[in-house]
Amino acid sequence: MAGFHLLETSERVVGQVTEELRTLGVQRIMPAHCTGAPQIAQIAEAFGDDYLEGGVGRVVEFEVGPTVG
């Protein structure tokens, strides 16, 4: 959940950022408004069901799993 500040970023670069986030193990994503509407749409398409829509007043609940180690 973050603002990625991609507003002035090309579709190609947004694609690269999205691929890198997946490579880093990002499972779900919720970009904020400063990411840019077209860029958010591209990220949403790339993440599919793993994209979460953010917004003012949005409540997000996290479930904590067992600790390893």
C-alpha positions in Angstrom: 0.0 0.0 0.0 1.8 3.1 -1.2 2.0 6.0 -3.6 4.4 5.0 -6.3 4.8 8.4 -7.8 4.6 7.1 -11.4 2.4 9.9 -12.7 4.8 11.0 -15.4 6.1 7.4 -16.1 5.7 5.6 -19.4 3.7 2.4 -19.9 7.0 0.5 -20.5 8.5 1.6 -17.3 5.4 0.9 -15.3 5.5 -2.6 -16.7 9.1 -3.0 -15.6 8.2 -1.7 -12.1 5.3 -4.2 -11.9 7.5 -7.1 -13.0 10.2 -6.1 -10.4 7.6 -5.9 -7.7 6.4 -9.5 -8.5 10.1 -10.6 -8.6 10.6 -9.1 -5.1 7.6 -11.2 -3.9 4.9 -8.6 -3.7 1.7 -10.6 -3.5 -0.9 -7.9 -3.3 -0.8 -4.3 -4.2 -2.8 -1.1 -3.4 -1.3 1.9 -5.2 -2.4 5.4 -4.0 -3.5 8.4 -6.0 -0.1 9.8 -6.6 0.7 6.8 -8.7 -1.5 8.2 -11.5 -4.8 6.9 -12.8 -3.5 5.3 -16.1 -0.6 3.8 -14.2 -2.9 2.4 -11.5 -5.1 0.8 -14.3 -2.0 -0.9 -15.7 -0.9 -2.2 -12.3 -4.4 -3.4 -11.6 -4.4 -5.3 -14.9 -1.0 -6.9 -14.2 -1.9 -7.9 -10.6 -5.5 -9.0 -11.4 -7.2 -10.3 -8.3 -4.2 -9.3 -6.2 -4.9 -5.6 -6.9 -6.7 -3.8 -4.1 -8.4 -0.5 -4.7 -7.4 2.1 -2.2 -8.9 5.5 -1.3 -9.6 7.9 1.5 -11.4 6.1 4.3 -10.6 2.6 3.0 -10.2 0.1 5.8 -7.8 -2.7 5.3 -7.5 -5.6 7.7 -4.5 -7.8 7.9 -4.5 -11.4 9.1 -1.3 -12.3 10.9 -0.1 -15.9 10.3 2.2 -18.1 12.4 5.7 -17.0 12.9 8.5 -19.1 11.5 11.7 -19.7 13.4 
